[in-house]
């Protein structure tokens, strides 16, 4: 998967202001790199709809195939990551979202309050907007990374007029 580019956007007012150290972004980046994806250091943005959407849009425009937005998926008034990224999703993947919530529920009942977003963008990238905790990062890496080779193999195939498949 070394030809796949990934981007991690951390959504946190506290980390953006420097009041708290981001531990989730580096955890995700390290895990994605260990899985063979190309991934720059995380981008940290505040809980601001335009800045979140801007960071996501810039990552997709740069060719990223996996975009993970960590943070801002809860129910507090400042949690607006879903509102920022849902317009970028053209094909929701409810089964993958259900898997991530299900395994998170095994760790904490608060996972039921997550407004996790998982889907494909118009750029044929996988977008995951998830909680910002380190535990959520570990859960995502553990359950998402093994699915990526098959997901991108399927995503990069199209049916040819003859009924066969061709690579993009």
Secondary structure by P-SEA (a helix, b strand, c coil): cccbbbbbbbbcccccccccccaaaaaaaaaaaaaccccccbbbbcccaaaaaaaaaaaaaacccbbbbccccccccccccccccccccccccaaaaaaaaaaaaaccccccccbbbbbbccccbbbbbccccaaaaaaaaaccccaaaaaaaaaacccccccccccc
